[in-house]
Amino acid sequence: MTTSSSVPPADDADSDRLRALLERAATGRDSQAWSDLWTELHHNGSLDVAHPLVLPTLADLAETGEADEAASALHLSGALLVQADQRYETRNLRHQYAPEVARLLGAANRRRQVTAARNDYCYLVEAVLNLEGDIHWAEGLVWGVVGEEYELECPDPDGCASLWVMFGERGSFSTADGDALSDDVETFPLHPADPRVLEGLGRRLHDLALADGHEEVARALTYAFGEATCPECQRRFSVIGQIIAASS
């Protein structure tokens, strides 16, 4: 394992812990190391994401590691940056490690273009968006594309209903019942976005998916950026608008 910055003092316990975890993760044979990195860097913050071992080493792994290790490094890096943006309401971590963020983003885009597996591709798109840092709800968007469903709230100010937006082999519809496979559940058809009139991020992601050979992902994105109907009040609403609201 290599890093792009000086190594902290050897007697620093956190440095030793980080170094050991990163070295284990880099072997490609220790999924527990990645789980521990997520726990200690992201979930409970017991290790400092700004430590000079973290982003430089993850950038090295993203650029030179095998596909699985690189994807893990990119996913974790993007999540750490978004969390830091939100927690501290600044982009200081991005600025502090701007060269490493640029390296990570370049690696994410290169790997995105050659990744054939649908879900792996989606998670790389999530990493790209998180590394760019212009939105904070990429996880919510990609979660639904991967699972072909969203659990959302009706945008009615009174909180009309919780509902499911489903698309895929089961059909495309909204329902208030989580048991969407039941024969007697009431459903309402979805209204996917017309790719010809998509704008902004929706158009960009749809075009990327097609260019990268992922037609199923492109189709799923038309539902994410389309509209659904609340089964309770029958109000038609923007799916992506409620994804954003749920991530706020």
N, C-alpha and C positions, 0 to 999 in steps of 0.2 A: 504494500500500500504506500502511495506517495501522497504528499500534501503540498500545497502551494504557499504555505506560510511557515514562519518559525514555530517550533514546537515549544509549548509552555514548560516550565520547570518540571523535572521528573518527580519531585516530591509533592506535586499538586495532585491530591486524590481525585478530583474531578477530571483532570487531564488524563490520569491513568485509566480511569473508568471509561472515558470517551475513546481513548486510543484503543483499549482492549475491545470495546464493542464494535468500533469501525473496522478493526482488523478482522474480527470474526465475521462481520457482515461481508467483507470483501472476498472471503473465501468462496462464497456462493453455496456453502453447505450448512449454513447456520441460520435458519429462519427465526430462531429465538432471538438472535442478536438484533434483527430488524424490529421485532416486536418490542424488545427492550429499548431500542433507540426511540421508537414512537412513544413509548410510555414516558421515558425520562426527559425527552426533548420537547414533546408536543403535549401529551396528556396531563402530566403533573408538573412539568417544568423543573424537575430536580437537577437537571443539567442545563447549562446556559447555551442557548442557541447561538449567541454571539461569540462563543469561544472560537478562537482561531483554528481549531481543528475541524469544526463542523462543516461549514459550507465549502471550504476548499477541498476537503477530502471527498465530500459528496460529488463535487464537480469532477474530480478525478475519476471516481467510479462511474459517473454518467458518461464520460468520454471514452474510457478504456475498458470498463467492465463488460462481462457477458450480459446478454440481453436482460435477464431477470434482475441481476444486481443493478444494472443501469436504470431500469424502470423503477426499482425500489428507491434508488437514490433520487431520482427525479420527482417521484410522488412525494417523498418525505420533504425534500427541499421546498417544493412549491407550497405544501401545507404549512411549513414552518414560517415562510415569508408572509403568507396571508395572515396567519395567526399573529405574527409580530405587528403587522400593519394595524390590525384591529385592536390588539391589546394595548398598544402604546399610542395609537392614533397618529403615528408618524411613519415615514418610510425610511427611518434611520438605518435599519438593518440592510435594506436594499442598497442604500447609498454607501454604507460601509463596505459592502462586499459586491459592489457593482461589477467588477471584472468576473467574479465567480458566477454571479447571476447571469451575465451574458453568456458565459460558457455553458451553463446549465440549459439556458433557453436554446442555444444552438444545438446542443446534444438532443434535447427533447424534439425539436423539429426534424432533425436528421433521422432519428429513430421512428418518429411518427410516420414518415414517408415510406418506410420499408417494413412496417409491422402489419402482418396479415391477420392475426387473431382479432376478432371484433372487439372484445372487452379490453384486451391489452391496448388496442388503438384508442379506445375511449379514455382510458386512464392517462394515456400520453397526452391527449387533447386537454384533459383536465390539468395536467402538469404545465402544459404550455400556457394556459390561461392564468394559472396561479403564479407562474414565473413572470408573466407580463405584468400582473398586478393591477389591471384596470378594473376588475370586478372581484367580488369576494364570495360569489355564489356559484362558482364553477363546480364545486363538489355536489351541490344540490341538483344542478342541471345534469351532470354526467351520471349521478346515481340513478336517475330515472331513465336515461337512455339505455344504460346497461340492463336494468331490471324491467324495462318496457312498462313502467308504471310510476305514477306519482301519487302520494297521499298528500292532499292539499286541503285548505280551508276555503269555503265560499267567501268571496270578497265583500259580501254584504256586511255593513257596519255592525249589525247585531250578531254576527257570527252564526249565520244561518245553519251551516252544516259542515261536517268533515266529509270529504269525498275522495274517491279514487278515480284517477285518469289512467285508463288501461289501453295499451296498443301492442300489437304483436299477433301471435298465432291465435290468441283467444278472441281477436277482434279489436275494434277501436271504439271505446265508449267511456262515458263517465257513469259512476254509480255511487250511491251513498252507502252501499253495503260492501264490506271488505271481502265477503264471500262472492266474488264476481263470477265464479263458475256455476253458481246455483241457477237452476232453470227458471225460477220465478223472480229473480232479482230484476228490478226496474233499471233500465239503462237508457242513456241518451247518446246519440252519435257524436263523435268528435268532429271538429272542423279544422283539418290540417292547413297550415299556411301554404299558399301557392308559392312554390320556389321562385317563380318569375317575379314576384313582388316582394320577396323577403328583402329586408334591409339590415344594415348594421351587422351586429355579431351573428345573428341568425343566418344572414346571407353568406358571411365569411365562413362559418363553420360548415354550412351545407356545401358550399363550393369546395372547401378543403376535403371533406369526406368523399365527394365524388372524384376529385382529382387523385385522391389516395386509394381509390378502388374500393371504398366502403359504402356501397349503395344502401345497405340496410341501415347504417348509421345516419346517412343523409335522410332517409325516409323517417326515421324516428325523430330527427330534429324538426321535421315539419309539424309533428304533433306537439313537441315541446314549445315551439314558437307559434302554435296555432291557438285555437280557442276550444273551450269545453263548456258544458252546461251544468249548472248546479241541479241535482235531482230534486232538491227541496223547493227552491223558489224559481227554478227554471231560468235563472239569470245566466246569460252567456258572458264568459270572461276570458281574459288572456291567461293561458297556462303559465307562460314565462313570468308574467306579472306576479302570480301567486308563488312561484318558485322563489323569486326574489324576496317576496314578503316573508316567506317561511325561513329564509336565510338571514333576515335582518336581526 
